[in-house]
Amino acid sequence: MGNARWATSIALVTAMAVVAVAGCGSGGDDASADDTAEPTVDESTTAVAAGDDVQPCAEDRHGVVIDMDGTLTASIDELALWVANPAYDPAVRAGAVDLMQAWRTLGYEIVYLTGRPADMRIGRTPIADATAAWLERHRFPTGEGTQLFVWDASAVERLEQFKAQTLIDLQREGLSLDYGYTDATLDVVAYRTAGIDADHIFTIGEASGFQEGTVAVPDPSWLPHQVAVVDELPPVCAV
């Protein structure tokens, strides 16, 4: 996958639970009736306002993190079907490819962060290689400006710790992680622990309305969200 990186030997996150709980609601019951409506994103927090001098992307790095199963794939069941039958091609969630391409066009780096275990295989192919090939086959952004991480459970026992620490490490390397996408509640905790603003976390499926302040996107397609939110943003940097 070009310069894709595979996650290995990620240190455990200390006191993550304390950080994650801060600001979390008690669940879907705390979500307002308007959670499914697409809000206007405050562009001043991450994107360069129109008319400002836009810096080269290599010098002003911004990123979007996205989960894989149930977020880019049509459902969480696609992975199990693929493992059972290596000839099966997991279905893509409607609008997912165009959504990721739209973010990349704006200058954002794409971080594919999946809980697929590193020791999993599709037939004889390691899951990291199979996932990279799937992304490329379906014309998701790959290569320069993208990174793919799979979960090495032998190095980090808890999935949310792996995801949070991976994101924290990327930020230490100079990548500002501005937005996140997921269908999983554990990812919301990891994203918030890594410092992504709640209103810049877009949730679908079971994660919708999990934490007050996150933005629930109605199933099944990402397209309305892309049109209402992403397409309204200016480029964040100069490619």
N, C-alpha and C positions, 0 to 999 in steps of 0.2 A: 504494500500500500504506500509506496513512496517512503515518506519519512515518518510513517506511523510508529508509535512507540508502544511497547507492551509493558504493562505494569508488573514490576517485580519488586520484592523487598520493600514494601511500603511500611514505614514506622506506624505504630498504633497512635491514635489520637488520644491525648490526655484530657481528662475532664470533659469529654465531648458531650456527654449526656447533659451536663449542667448548662453548657452553651446552647444545646439544641432545644432544651425545654423552654428557655427564655423566649418569650414572645409567641410560643405555640398556643393555639386555641385548644379547646377540649375535644375538638373533632368536628364533624360535619354539622352538628347541631348549632355551632357558633357562627356558621357561614350565613351571610345575609341572603335574602331572596334574589338579589341581583348578582350573585357570584358568577352566573353563567354569561353575563353581559361582558362584551369586550370593552375595557376601559381605554382611555387615551393615555398612552405611555408618556411619562415625563421625560422628554428627550434631553433635558438639561443635565441629567445625572450621568449619562453615558455617551450619548452621541454628540458629535460636533454640530453646533447650531449653524444654520445656513448663513454664509457670509464669513464665517470664521476661517482662519488658515488651517487647513487640514494637514496633519503631519503624515509622513510616510508610515505605512503599516508596520514596517520593520522596527520603527522607533516608538510607535504608539500602539501597542498590542492590546486588542480587545477580543474577548471570546464568548462563545455560547456553548454551554454544556448540554448534552442530550443523552437520555437513556435509550436503550435499544428495544427490548422486548415489551410490546404493548404501547410503545411510544413511536418508534419508527416502523415496527411491524404492526400488522392489522390487529393482532391480539397476542396475549401472553402465551397462547397455546401453540403459536407457530414454531417456537424453538423445539418443543417436545415432538412435534410432527417431523421436524427436520432430523432430529437425532434418531428417531425410529426409522426414517427413510431418507438416507443421504441424497437420493435423487429428487426429493421434494424441494421446491423453491419457496421459502417463507414469503407470504404475501406482505406487501408494503401498505402501511396505513395511508389512506387517501390524503394527498397533499403534502406528504412528508418530504419527498424529494425536492419539490419546488420550494418548500419552506427553508430547507437547508441551503439550497442554491441562492435563495434571496438573501440570507444572512451573509453568505460568503461574498456575494456581489457587493454588499455594503462594507466589506473589509474585515468582517469578523472572522476569527479563527474558529474552527469547529472542533469540539472535544467530544468524541464518542466515548462514553463512560458506561460500561456494561457490567452487570453482575454475573455474566456468563463465566463459569469457572475455567481457569486457565488449563486444567487437565481434561476438560471435556473435548470430545472429538466428534466430527461429522464424518462417519466412515473412518478413514485413516488420517483425515486432515485435522490438525489442531484447530480448536475453535477460533483462535485469534486469526489464523490464516483464512479459515472459512468465512468468518465475519467480514474481513477485509475484502475478500473476493465478492461477497454478496453486496456490499456497499458499492463497489465499483461496477458490478454488473447492472445494478439498478440506477446508476448514474447519480448517486449521492456524491457530494464533494469528497475527493480523496487527494492524497499527495500533499503538495505544499499547502500549508495553512490548516492542516487537519492532523489530529492525533487520535489514536484508538487505544483504549486501555481495557484489559480484561482482568478479572479478579483472581489473584493468586491467594487462595485461602490458606495455603501453607505458610504464607508470610503474614497475612492479616486475617484473623479469625472472623471478624464481624464485617459484614458487607458495608454497612453505613460508615464504619471507620475507614475502610479502604477508599470509599468514594470521597469522603471529606478530606482525608489526608492527601489524596491525589490532587484534589483541587487546590488545597493550601500550598502544596509543593509547586504547582504551576504558577500560582500567584507570586511566590517567592522568586520564580524565574522571570518575572516581569510581565506575565499575562494577566490582564484585568478581566475577571470573569463577570460579565454583566448580566447575563440571562441564563435561565435554565428551563429544561423541559423534562417532564416525567409523567408516568402513570402510577408511580409507586410512592407510598407515604414515606418509606425509609429514605428515598432520594430527597424529598423535601427537607427532612432533618439534616441530611448531609449538605445540601446546598446552603441552607441557612447557617449551619456551622461554619461553612467556608466563607460566609459573609455576603452571599447574594441576597439582595433586597427581596422581601416577600412579594412585592408587586411586580417583580421581574421574573418570578417563577410561574410558568404556565403548566397547569396540570390537566390531565385528561384521565378518564376511567376512574379507578378506585381512589386516586389521589385528589380528585376534584373536591374542593371545599375542605380538605383535610386540615389546613392551617389557615386561620383568618388572615386575610391580606394577600394570599396567593390568588392567582387568576385562573379560575376554572374555565376550560374550553369545552364546549359541548361536543360530544361524539357525533359523527365518526371521523370527520375530516379536519385537517389543519388549514384548509384553504380560506375559510372565512376569517380566521385569526390572522393569516398572512396578509390578507387584503386590508383588514382593519388596523393592524398594528405595524407589522414589519415594513410593508410597502410605504408607510407614511414617514419612516425614519430616513434622515440623510446619511450619506456615507460617514463612517466613523473614522476613516483614515484614507490616505491616498495609496492605492495599489501600485 
